[in-house]
Amino acid sequence: MPDDTAPEAAHSDSSTADNRPNVIDFESVLDEQIAAEEEDGSHTEFDPRVFHPSSVGYSEWLIMVKKLGLSDTSDLRGTFKMGDLVHEYTQKALVQAVEHIDGWDDIETPVEFDEDGLTFVGHADVYDPEADIVYDIKSRGSWYNFDPPVDRHIDQLHCYMRGLDAQYGQVIYVSKKDMEVRTWPEGAPFTFDEARWDEIKARCKRVRDAIYDEGIPQSEAEIPFDRPDNYFAESTELDFSGVNGGGA
């Protein structure tokens, strides 16, 4: 005997009692889409030797949190996605502005190299091989308390510069509000700093060795480093006062 209730039930799932269609839960649709893209681009890495440039400028505690995916950032998905969109827009503008940049080949340039028992894996935002410079794009919600350079951004660029054997680097800060751009340094870029690079490697080695010695922590409480009072504590103080166009 046919089920007379089935058509009515199906109809009620897609419309209200007065036949108006139910509204789409746009927030859920967007969140699911962003979550899927976030999973595809996850930076979680359980190999003790492998590090992503975006995390090497933090304290050892936070490097381990980011490396092993120990923090829940689901409430920041929209913020991250807006940053991605600003990245893409700025990258396209740079390609159009610099004639000798080889189109998309120099955007999101893969960077992977081994050094001193460490492996660094990532993508440089924009690489200009002719000018021997790497650009890294950072989006900002506002210019409040903007006081560049941000040490972790310089550390991240050093990874790209090392992997691409580039001498120069520059950070491009872009406002998510109105696309205003500020660079650091203004004018001339900064040059690769060998001492800085040694500090970055030493920090990563401490994280690598802790994982080898203690195993992979399953929560933030198991991390064998002290959590800094400031969650986003920088790795070191960096003096760029002598850089042409720069200054801390």
GIDABEL-V230192 format. One record per residue. SS is DSSP state (H for helix, E for strand, C for the rest). Layout:
ss: {SS & SS}
This chain:
ss: {C & C & C & C & H & H & H & H & H & H & H & H & H & H & E & C & C & C & C & C & E & C & C & C & C & H & H & H & H & H & H & H & H & H & H & H & H & H & H & H & C & C & C & C & C & C & C & C & C & E & E & C & H & H & H & C & C & E & C & H & H & H & H & H & H & H & H & H & C & C & C & C & C & H & H & H & H & H & H & H & H & H & H & H & H & H & H & H & H & H & H & H & H & H & H & H & H & C & C & C & C & C & H & H & H & H & E & E & E & E & E & E & E & E & E & C & C & E & E & E & E & E & E & E & E & E & E & E & C & C & C & C & E & E & E & E & E & E & E & E & C & C & C & C & C & C & C & C & C & C & H & H & H & H & H & H & H & H & H & H & H & H & H & H & C & C & C & E & E & E & E & E & E & E & E & C & C & C & C & C & E & E & E & E & C & C & C & C & C & E & E & C & C & H & H & H & H & H & H & H & H & H & H & H & H & H & H & H & H & H & H & H & H & H & C & C & C & C & C & H & H & H & C & C & C & C & C & C & C & C & C & C & C & E & C & C & C & C & C & C & C & C & C & C & C & C & C & C}
